Amino acid sequence: MKTWLSLAGGAMLALSAVNASAQDTLRIGTEGAYPPWNYTEANGELAGFEVDLGNALCEKMNMTCEFVAQDWDGIIPALMNGRYDAIMAGMSITGERRERINFSTGYVTDPAYFLAAKSSPLQDAETFDQVKSALDGEVVGVQTATIHQNFVDEYLAGTVELRLYDTQENMELDLSAGRIDAALADYAAWRAFMEKPDGASFDIFGPKLSGSDYPVFGEGVGVGLRKDDTELLEKVNAALAELKADGTITMLSNQYFGYDITMF
């Protein structure tokens, strides 16, 4: 017959095992709808640069990755509510976001560009002043709650008619259908779109837009973490440093983007 002490001891061991298992698993939230950063395969599996990088990160930390799909506009609230432990979703490090969460050191950076049909007169605009003049009265799309929306709000308010989208894919559908005149997103996202049949008749225009010229674009892409998870932040930064040094991030950058966007 088992005594209370032995039952209690067994329960404590079981609880310890559960806690150890929980600590060995890193739950990562990602959108699953922003190729090549992250996307959802036909079988429902999450894939992309962030997923492969997340798995490499977990391997360095002797942890197992568990990826969780989350709509972009709720991705920070879900982190803060404990749905997952980290965000890896092409999220730029900005002062506004730092007020709510912590960020790892930046690991990659990719400039933003405007995109329109190749036949559009917008393609003649080269400088930002020319872009602003050419876009006067035009309908411009961006994904909601992004640095691209912040840029349009700050630099093109009153100039363009802004249209917000929940996903990059839905924005691309409206571009293809001619329901918007132009849109703004990361170059990597546009490159993936232009390689599709629906995107073949589109091209980027205007100057490269980045944080070095426009602070609203932030300080590169980083892992988002809750402010009280300081120990995890240290582990993530150490692992990222190793992945930069051993060339893993460069390899994944070339694989998914076709060029190296690693930050050193």
C-alpha positions as CSV (number, residue, x, y, z in Angstrom):
1,M,0.0,0.0,0.0
2,K,1.4,3.4,-1.0
3,T,1.7,6.0,1.8
4,W,0.8,9.6,1.4
5,L,4.5,10.5,1.5
6,S,5.3,8.1,-1.4
7,L,2.3,9.5,-3.3
8,A,3.4,13.1,-2.6
9,G,6.9,12.2,-3.6
10,G,5.7,10.7,-6.9
11,A,3.6,13.8,-7.6
12,M,6.6,16.1,-6.9
13,L,8.7,14.0,-9.3
14,A,6.0,14.1,-11.9
15,L,5.6,17.9,-11.5
16,S,9.4,18.3,-11.8
17,A,9.4,16.3,-15.0
18,V,6.6,18.5,-16.4
19,N,8.4,21.7,-15.5
20,A,11.7,20.4,-17.0
21,S,9.8,19.5,-20.1
22,A,8.2,22.9,-20.3
23,Q,11.6,24.6,-19.8
24,D,13.1,22.5,-22.6
25,T,10.4,23.6,-25.1
26,L,10.5,27.1,-26.6
27,R,7.1,28.1,-28.0
28,I,7.5,30.5,-30.9
29,G,4.7,32.6,-32.4
30,T,4.9,33.4,-36.1
31,E,2.4,34.6,-38.6
32,G,2.6,31.9,-41.2
33,A,1.5,34.3,-44.0
34,Y,4.6,36.4,-44.9
35,P,6.8,34.4,-47.3
36,P,9.7,33.8,-47.4
37,W,9.9,34.9,-43.8
38,N,7.2,32.5,-42.7
39,Y,4.4,30.8,-44.4
40,T,2.0,27.8,-44.2
41,E,2.6,24.7,-46.4
42,A,-0.4,23.0,-48.2
43,N,-0.3,20.4,-45.4
44,G,-0.8,23.1,-42.8
45,E,2.8,23.0,-41.5
46,L,4.6,26.3,-40.8
47,A,7.8,26.8,-42.8
48,G,10.2,29.5,-44.0
49,F,13.3,31.4,-42.9
50,E,12.0,32.1,-39.4
51,V,11.0,28.4,-38.8
52,D,14.4,27.1,-39.9
53,L,16.2,29.8,-37.9
54,G,14.1,29.1,-34.9
55,N,14.9,25.4,-35.0
56,A,18.6,26.3,-35.3
57,L,18.3,28.7,-32.4
58,C,16.6,26.0,-30.2
59,E,19.3,23.5,-31.1
60,K,22.0,25.9,-29.9
61,M,20.0,26.3,-26.6
62,N,19.4,22.6,-26.2
63,M,15.7,23.2,-26.5
64,T,12.8,22.0,-28.7
65,C,10.9,24.5,-30.8
66,E,7.1,24.5,-30.9
67,F,5.7,26.9,-33.5
68,V,2.4,28.6,-33.0
69,A,0.5,30.3,-35.9
70,Q,-0.9,33.7,-34.9
71,D,-2.5,36.5,-36.9
72,W,-0.2,39.5,-37.1
73,D,-2.3,42.1,-35.4
74,G,-2.6,40.0,-32.3
75,I,1.0,38.7,-32.2
76,I,2.3,40.9,-29.4
77,P,-0.8,40.6,-27.1
78,A,-0.7,36.8,-27.5
79,L,3.0,36.8,-26.4
80,M,2.1,38.9,-23.3
81,N,-0.8,36.6,-22.5
82,G,1.5,33.5,-22.5
83,R,0.3,31.8,-25.6
84,Y,4.0,31.4,-26.6
85,D,7.4,32.4,-25.3
86,A,8.9,34.3,-28.2
87,I,8.0,36.0,-31.5
88,M,9.9,35.2,-34.7
89,A,7.9,36.8,-37.5
90,G,10.1,39.3,-39.4
91,M,9.3,41.7,-36.6
92,S,11.4,44.9,-36.7
93,I,12.8,46.3,-33.5
94,T,11.2,49.7,-32.9
95,G,10.9,52.1,-30.0
96,E,7.1,51.7,-29.9
97,R,7.3,47.9,-29.6
98,R,10.1,48.2,-27.0
99,E,7.7,49.9,-24.7
100,R,5.7,46.6,-24.5
101,I,8.3,43.8,-25.1
102,N,12.0,43.1,-25.1
103,F,14.0,42.3,-28.2
104,S,17.0,40.2,-28.9
105,T,19.9,41.7,-30.8
106,G,18.9,42.2,-34.4
107,Y,19.8,39.2,-36.7
108,V,18.8,40.4,-40.2
109,T,17.6,43.6,-41.9
110,D,15.8,44.1,-45.2
111,P,14.8,47.4,-46.7
112,A,11.3,48.3,-47.7
113,Y,10.1,49.4,-51.2
114,F,7.0,50.6,-52.9
115,L,5.6,48.4,-55.6
116,A,3.3,49.0,-58.6
117,A,2.5,47.7,-62.0
118,K,5.3,47.9,-64.5
119,S,3.0,49.9,-66.7
120,S,2.3,52.5,-64.0
121,P,3.7,56.0,-64.3
122,L,4.7,55.6,-60.6
123,Q,7.7,53.6,-62.0
124,D,9.3,56.9,-63.1
125,A,9.6,58.1,-59.5
126,E,13.1,57.7,-58.1
127,T,13.6,59.9,-55.1
128,F,11.2,59.9,-52.2
129,D,10.1,63.5,-53.0
130,Q,9.2,62.2,-56.5
131,V,7.4,59.2,-55.0
132,K,5.4,61.4,-52.7
133,S,4.3,63.7,-55.5
134,A,3.5,60.7,-57.8
135,L,1.4,59.0,-55.1
136,D,-0.7,62.1,-54.4
137,G,-4.4,60.9,-54.4
138,E,-3.4,57.3,-55.1
139,V,-4.6,54.3,-53.1
140,V,-1.7,52.6,-51.2
141,G,-1.9,49.3,-49.4
142,V,0.0,48.2,-46.3
143,Q,-0.3,45.4,-43.8
144,T,-1.9,46.6,-40.6
145,A,0.1,47.2,-37.5
146,T,3.5,47.1,-39.3
147,I,6.4,49.5,-39.7
148,H,5.1,50.1,-43.3
149,Q,1.8,51.4,-42.0
150,N,3.7,53.6,-39.5
151,F,5.8,55.0,-42.4
152,V,2.8,55.9,-44.5
153,D,1.1,57.4,-41.5
154,E,4.1,59.6,-40.7
155,Y,5.4,60.6,-44.2
156,L,2.3,60.3,-46.5
157,A,-0.6,61.3,-44.3
158,G,-3.0,63.5,-46.3
159,T,-1.2,62.5,-49.6
160,V,-2.5,59.0,-50.2
161,E,-5.6,57.0,-49.5
162,L,-4.4,54.3,-47.2
163,R,-5.9,50.8,-47.3
164,L,-5.0,48.3,-44.6
165,Y,-4.7,44.5,-45.0
166,D,-4.6,41.7,-42.5
167,T,-2.1,39.7,-44.5
168,Q,0.4,40.3,-47.3
169,E,-1.4,37.8,-49.4
170,N,-4.7,39.7,-49.3
171,M,-2.8,42.9,-50.2
172,E,-1.2,41.1,-53.2
173,L,-4.6,39.9,-54.4
174,D,-5.9,43.5,-54.5
175,L,-2.7,44.6,-56.3
176,S,-3.2,42.0,-58.9
177,A,-6.9,42.9,-59.3
178,G,-6.1,46.6,-59.7
179,R,-8.0,47.6,-56.6
180,I,-5.0,49.6,-55.2
181,D,-2.4,51.6,-57.1
182,A,0.7,50.7,-55.0
183,A,1.8,49.0,-51.8
184,L,4.7,49.0,-49.4
185,A,6.4,46.0,-47.9
186,D,9.9,44.4,-47.3
187,Y,11.9,43.7,-50.5
188,A,12.0,40.0,-49.7
189,A,8.2,39.8,-49.7
190,W,8.0,41.7,-53.0
191,R,10.6,39.4,-54.5
192,A,8.6,36.4,-53.6
193,F,5.5,38.0,-55.1
194,M,7.2,39.1,-58.3
195,E,8.3,35.5,-58.9
196,K,4.7,34.3,-59.0
197,P,2.6,34.5,-62.2
198,D,0.3,37.2,-60.6
199,G,3.3,39.3,-59.6
200,A,5.2,39.1,-62.9
201,S,3.8,42.4,-64.2
202,F,4.8,44.3,-61.1
203,D,8.1,46.0,-60.0
204,I,9.5,48.0,-57.1
205,F,9.9,51.8,-57.6
206,G,11.5,54.7,-55.6
207,P,14.4,54.6,-53.2
208,K,15.3,51.9,-50.7
209,L,13.7,52.7,-47.4
210,S,15.4,51.7,-44.2
211,G,16.0,52.6,-40.6
212,S,19.2,54.4,-41.4
213,D,17.2,57.1,-43.2
214,Y,13.8,56.7,-41.6
215,P,13.9,55.7,-37.9
216,V,10.3,54.4,-38.1
217,F,11.7,51.3,-39.8
218,G,13.6,50.3,-36.7
219,E,16.9,48.6,-35.9
220,G,16.6,45.3,-37.9
221,V,14.6,42.2,-37.1
222,G,14.8,40.5,-33.7
223,V,13.2,37.9,-31.5
224,G,10.4,39.4,-29.4
225,L,10.3,38.3,-25.7
226,R,8.3,39.3,-22.6
227,K,10.1,41.9,-20.5
228,D,10.4,39.6,-17.4
229,D,12.0,36.8,-19.4
230,T,15.5,38.2,-19.0
231,E,17.3,34.8,-18.6
232,L,15.7,33.6,-21.9
233,L,16.8,36.9,-23.5
234,E,20.4,36.2,-22.6
235,K,20.2,32.6,-23.9
236,V,18.7,33.8,-27.2
237,N,21.3,36.5,-27.7
238,A,24.1,34.0,-27.0
239,A,22.7,31.5,-29.5
240,L,22.2,34.2,-32.1
241,A,25.8,35.3,-31.8
242,E,26.9,31.7,-32.4
243,L,24.5,31.4,-35.5
244,K,26.0,34.6,-36.9
245,A,29.6,33.5,-36.3
246,D,29.2,30.0,-37.8
247,G,27.4,31.2,-40.9
248,T,24.0,29.6,-40.3
249,I,22.1,32.9,-40.6
250,T,24.0,33.7,-43.8
251,M,23.2,30.3,-45.2
252,L,19.5,30.6,-44.4
253,S,19.4,34.1,-45.8
254,N,20.8,33.0,-49.1
255,Q,18.5,30.0,-49.2
256,Y,15.3,31.9,-48.6
257,F,16.0,35.4,-49.9
258,G,18.6,34.8,-52.5
259,Y,21.0,37.2,-50.8
260,D,22.6,37.8,-47.4
261,I,20.7,40.0,-45.0
262,T,22.5,39.1,-41.9
263,M,23.3,41.8,-39.3
264,F,26.8,41.7,-37.7
